[in-house]
């Protein structure tokens, strides 16, 4: 049985830096689209809200129109009753019956007046809501056109970068599998915390590529031996030597050339 090749610290450093180079390329592609994905999402949320508002106001108008129909029916019923009481009044035999019918007629007249008042109030509300609906529809149309242009702009960018994005995502997964879980977790944690997502940086002119603080010569020599993983005490990034960085960058560039 063949002996499994031992993974050295240098192998781990190379795999980490390869992953960093790949992830940085993915970041660059995402940066091309800038704030567009968020703008599209915000516009979609706003349009959904406007449509909900339109639906609610339309429902309110339907309910008000139903109320108006009910009040008109009540007016017709009151008119019929008032007419009936008026006819009965002509046939009464005493003042008590006459006064009683007069009160009924008066009550129906008040019912008609109140119903007409409510109808006018409902009509005013409908007019007000129709004005809001008109303004909302105008705003909705404007935002839908805005969204259409933003989506087209974003789709153009995504089409241009789709092939590279898929290949990079595949390579990112591939390189991630070659790194042990503990180290990969540390890499991702650092990457999420630091600026520009750079978790692994090389030494440039005697300083960390992440913090630009000078690294003592002895530490630089240790990093160059690739015998242990060194963390920059200022930025918290993983450090690699410039030679390793140049070799891995050349290798990754070749993959995508």
C-alpha positions in Angstrom: 0.0 0.0 0.0 1.4 3.4 -1.1 2.3 5.7 1.8 0.1 8.8 1.9 2.1 11.9 1.1 2.6 14.1 4.2 1.2 17.6 3.8 4.0 20.1 4.8 3.5 23.6 6.2 4.8 24.9 2.8 2.0 22.9 1.0 -0.5 24.5 3.4 0.9 27.9 2.8 0.8 27.5 -1.0 -2.8 26.2 -0.9 -3.8 29.1 1.3 -2.2 31.6 -1.0 -3.7 30.0 -4.0 -7.2 30.2 -2.4 -6.6 33.8 -1.5 -5.6 34.6 -5.1 -8.8 32.9 -6.4 -11.0 34.5 -3.8 -9.5 37.9 -4.6 -10.4 37.4 -8.3 -14.0 36.6 -7.2 -14.0 39.8 -5.1 -12.9 41.8 -8.1 -15.7 40.4 -10.2 -18.2 41.3 -7.5 -16.8 44.8 -7.2 -17.4 45.3 -10.9 -21.2 45.2 -10.2 -20.7 47.5 -7.3 -23.9 48.5 -5.5 -26.1 47.3 -8.3 -27.3 44.1 -6.7 -28.3 46.0 -3.5 -30.0 48.7 -5.6 -32.0 46.1 -7.5 -33.0 44.5 -4.3 -34.1 47.8 -2.7 -36.1 48.7 -5.8 -37.8 45.3 -5.8 -38.7 45.8 -2.1 -40.0 49.3 -2.8 -42.1 48.1 -5.8 -43.5 45.3 -3.7 -44.5 47.8 -1.0 -46.1 50.1 -3.6 -48.1 47.2 -5.1 -49.3 46.3 -1.6 -50.3 49.9 -1.0 -52.2 50.0 -4.2 -54.0 46.7 -3.4 -55.0 48.1 0.1 -56.3 51.4 -1.3 -58.2 49.6 -4.0 -59.8 47.3 -1.4 -60.7 50.3 0.7 -62.5 51.9 -2.3 -64.4 48.7 -3.0 -65.5 48.6 0.7 -66.5 52.3 0.6 -68.5 51.7 -2.6 -70.3 48.8 -0.9 -71.1 51.2 2.0 -72.4 53.8 -0.4 -74.7 51.1 -2.0 -75.9 50.1 1.4 -76.7 53.7 2.3 -78.6 54.2 -1.0 -80.7 51.2 -0.2 -81.3 52.5 3.3 -82.4 55.9 1.8 -84.9 54.1 -0.6 -86.3 52.0 2.3 -86.7 55.2 4.4 -88.4 57.0 1.6 -90.8 54.1 1.2 -91.5 54.0 5.0 -91.9 57.8 5.1 -94.4 57.7 2.2 -96.3 54.8 4.0 -96.4 56.8 7.2 -97.6 59.9 5.4 -100.5 57.9 3.8 -101.4 56.5 7.2 -101.3 59.9 8.7 -104.2 61.0 6.4 -106.4 58.3 7.8 -105.7 58.7 11.6 -108.6 59.3 14.0 -106.7 61.1 16.8 -103.8 63.4 17.6 -101.9 60.7 19.4 -101.7 58.5 16.3 -100.9 61.6 14.1 -98.0 62.6 16.4 -96.7 59.1 16.5 -96.6 58.8 12.7 -95.1 62.3 12.5 -92.2 61.1 14.7 -91.7 58.0 12.4 -91.7 60.3 9.4 -89.2 62.6 11.1 -87.0 59.6 12.1 -87.0 58.4 8.4 -86.1 61.9 7.2 -83.2 62.0 9.7 -82.1 58.5 8.5 -82.1 59.8 4.9 -80.1 62.9 5.9 -77.5 60.9 7.9 -77.2 58.4 5.0 -76.7 61.2 2.5 -74.1 62.7 4.8 -72.2 59.4 5.1 -72.4 59.0 1.3 -70.8 62.4 0.8 -68.1 61.5 3.3 -67.4 58.2 1.6 -67.3 59.9 -1.8 -64.7 62.4 -0.4 -62.7 59.5 0.9 -62.9 57.7 -2.4 -61.7 60.8 -4.2 -58.8 61.2 -1.8 -57.8 57.6 -2.2 -58.0 57.8 -5.9 -55.6 60.7 -5.9 -53.2 58.6 -3.7 -53.6 55.6 -6.1 -52.9 57.9 -9.1 -49.7 59.2 -7.5 -48.7 55.7 -6.3 -49.2 54.3 -9.8 -47.1 57.1 -11.3 -44.3 56.4 -8.8 -44.6 52.7 -9.4 -44.3 53.1 -13.1 -41.2 55.3 -12.6 -39.6 52.8 -10.2 -40.4 49.8 -12.4 -38.7 51.5 -15.4 -35.7 52.3 -13.1 -35.6 48.7 -12.0 -35.7 47.5 -15.6 -32.7 49.6 -16.5 -30.8 48.5 -13.3 -31.5 44.8 -14.0 -30.4 45.2 -17.6 -27.2 46.9 -16.5 -26.6 44.1 -13.9 -27.4 41.3 -16.3 -24.9 42.8 -18.8 -22.2 42.7 -16.2 -23.1 39.2 -15.0 -23.1 37.9 -18.6 -19.6 39.3 -19.2 -18.2 37.7 -16.0 -20.4 34.6 -15.8 -17.8 32.2 -17.3 -15.0 33.5 -15.2 -17.2 33.5 -12.1 -18.2 29.8 -12.5 -14.6 28.8 -13.1 -13.3 30.8 -10.1 -16.1 29.4 -7.9 -15.1 25.9 -9.0 -11.4 26.5 -8.3 -12.2 28.1 -4.9 -14.1 24.9 -3.8 -11.3 22.8 -5.2 -8.5 24.6 -3.3 -10.7 24.8 -0.2 -10.8 20.9 -0.1 -7.0 20.8 0.0 -6.9 22.8 3.2 -7.7 21.2 6.6 -10.9 22.4 8.3 -9.2 24.2 11.2 -6.9 26.2 8.9 -9.7 26.9 6.4 -11.9 28.2 9.2 -9.1 30.5 10.4 -8.6 31.7 6.8 -12.3 32.5 6.4 -12.5 34.2 9.8 -9.5 36.5 9.0 -10.9 37.2 5.6 -14.2 38.3 7.0 -12.6 40.6 9.5 -9.9 42.4 7.4 -10.0 45.0 4.7 -10.4 43.9 1.1 -10.8 40.2 2.2 -7.0 39.7 2.2 -6.4 37.0 4.8 -3.0 35.8 3.3 -0.5 38.4 2.2 3.2 38.4 1.2 6.1 40.4 2.5 6.8 43.4 0.4 10.0 45.3 0.8 10.4 44.0 4.4 6.9 44.8 5.4 3.6 43.0 5.7 1.4 43.5 2.6 -1.5 43.9 5.0 -0.4 46.4 7.5 2.8 47.8 6.0 4.5 47.6 9.4 8.2 46.5 9.1 8.8 42.9 10.0 12.0 42.1 11.9 14.7 40.4 9.7 14.7 37.3 11.9 10.9 36.8 11.4 11.3 37.3 7.7 13.9 34.5 7.6 11.5 32.3 9.6 8.7 33.0 7.1 11.1 32.2 4.3 11.8 28.8 5.7 8.1 27.9 5.4 8.3 25.7 8.5 5.4 27.3 10.4 2.4 29.5 9.8 3.2 33.1 10.8 0.5 35.7 11.7 1.1 39.4 11.3 0.8 40.8 14.8 -0.6 44.1 13.5 -3.2 43.1 11.0 -3.9 39.4 12.0 -3.2 38.2 8.5 -1.3 35.1 7.5 2.1 35.9 6.0 4.0 34.2 3.2 7.4 35.1 1.6 7.6 37.1 -1.6 9.1 34.2 -3.6 6.3 31.8 -2.7 3.8 34.5 -3.5 5.3 35.2 -6.9 5.4 31.5 -7.8 1.8 30.9 -6.8 0.6 34.1 -8.6 2.3 32.9 -11.8 0.6 29.5 -11.4 -2.8 31.0 -10.9 -2.4 33.5 -13.7 -1.5 30.6 -16.0 -4.7 28.8 -15.1 -6.8 31.7 -16.4 -4.7 32.9 -19.3 
